[in-house]
Amino acid sequence: METDEQREEYDKLRRRVLWTMPYGLYVVGSTDHHAERNFMTLNWATQMSFEPKLLGIGVEKQSLTHRLITQGRAFSLCTVAREDRAIVRKFTKPVEVDLTAMTLNGFPFHDGTSGAPILDQAPGFLDCTVRQDVDAGNHTFFIGEIVDAGFQADEATPVLRMEDTRMNYGG
Ligand SMILES: Cc1cc2nc3c(=O)[nH]c(=O)nc-3n(C[C@H](O)[C@H](O)[C@H](O)COP(=O)(O)O)c2cc1C
């Protein structure tokens, strides 16, 4: 029989293996289509299909972003310039919305085609409307269809990946 110690050892080992998975790092925009907007740092993102163009993101059920995507049926996935890496620490809890200045935590944004906010300083963005909510433990995997995409900086701008930071999410 497995002892508690063996189980703990395996938990630690599994976490270390999970941490070696390569990821990008993004800012996700969400809205209720009224006064609420949010930006959240996220690395669980992937393209899902060529036709239609589907994109999936894993969002914690307890988060504000989860509530807004569930209500608003939309999200944006914004890339982050490698030199802007400090930004990801600004979006780990609900933001301060200023609809007069059109800023979230002081960062200028505009509303995309889907209605979700897009970070103005993101080198690129993918704007999605939700097609499916897949229940996944303590997260929901939201699958969205891309309704708009664009560059807002030079296409060659190096984008941030998890490995450029000392952060982890997962494990
Ligand atoms: C490096 C990093 C990666 C993260 N990746 C995810 C992710 O993939 N999914 C997720 O739900 N939260 C992720 N988070 C946590 C969220 O950024 C955030 O703390 C939390 O979900 C609350 O967001 P809220 O403002 O929507 O309430 C990550 C945090 C960090 C620092």
The ligand as a Gaussian input file, in Angstrom:
#p B3LYP/6-31G(d) Opt

LIG

0 1
 C        1.929000      33.616000     -14.327000
 C        0.484000      33.455000     -14.042000
 C       -0.300000      32.638000     -14.846000
 C       -1.680000      32.467000     -14.590000
 N       -2.426000      31.660000     -15.401000
 C       -3.747000      31.506000     -15.150000
 C       -4.556000      30.679000     -15.994000
 O       -4.087000      30.099000     -16.962000
 N       -5.871000      30.553000     -15.659000
 C       -6.440000      31.179000     -14.575000
 O       -7.630000      31.021000     -14.341000
 N       -5.697000      31.972000     -13.778000
 C       -4.377000      32.136000     -14.044000
 N       -3.614000      32.943000     -13.228000
 C       -4.287000      33.582000     -12.049000
 C       -5.044000      34.830000     -12.490000
 O       -4.157000      35.748000     -13.112000
 C       -5.752000      35.541000     -11.323000
 O       -4.905000      35.679000     -10.251000
 C       -7.003000      34.897000     -10.808000
 O       -7.578000      33.978000     -11.698000
 C       -8.036000      35.945000     -10.433000
 O       -8.434000      36.696000     -11.559000
 P       -9.646000      37.739000     -11.559000
 O       -9.078000      39.128000     -11.633000
 O      -10.428000      37.435000     -12.829000
 O      -10.471000      37.503000     -10.323000
 C       -2.257000      33.118000     -13.480000
 C       -1.469000      33.954000     -12.667000
 C       -0.124000      34.123000     -12.941000
 C        0.700000      35.017000     -12.056000

